[in-house]
Amino acid sequence: MKLFIQEILADINWRVSELATIKSLPIKYSFRPDHKELQIKYSIPAIYAIWEGFVKNTFTIYSTHLNSLNITRIEIAHPLLTHQLDLECDFNNPRAAFDSKKRLVSLINNVLDETITIKPGIPTESNVNFKVLNKILERFCISPIENSYERGLNRLLRFRNMIAHGENALQVNMTDMTQFVNLIENLMLDLIINIEICEKNKTFTK
């Protein structure tokens, strides 16, 4: 097993342990009913934080692995090269002024060495929902996550955002929390499987 896969698996093990602790707290301790309800509700942002942290850390580890392969500009797949250029150059910037365009050309010229170095960063947009996750996977030439995850992941994001923005009417129960924990555990495992397939097939090259 490759070292970078071992690193990601170790991270998964730690996060699964954290999720298990979060899930066990309302059962392990004799909270008052209102305190139990509060603990369950505010566990949702923590579950999401574990998920987003996993995605960021995974692609930091994977970028380091890709850089160790010394992929050349001739070899690299266009989506991965586009990802790197986008991180460096911020293609969303309209650059109306000519001076800005010159700086962009200079940036591109500096990035396009014979060997491409992938910057360890991803555009999470602060909401790693189903659509954002698959956009990240596309950048790294990794197969998308199955559609069966869409409803659950988007629901987690909706709950997290409502709680983070002070929504008081949202009701969260133990079943919701357990479903979200199971969702994240399965997602992490499926994501590493897709990365392993990408590595095996070298989809990051042309």
Secondary structure by P-SEA (a helix, b strand, c coil): ccaaaaaaaaaaaaaaaaaaaaaaccccccccaaaaaaaaaaaaaaaaaaaaaaaaaaaaaaaaaaaaaccccccccaaaaaaaaaaacccccccccaaaaaaaaaaaaaacccbbbbcccccccccccaaaaaaaaaaaccccccccaaaaaaaaaaaaaaaaaccccccccaaaaaaaaaaaaaaaaaaaaaaaaaaaaccccc
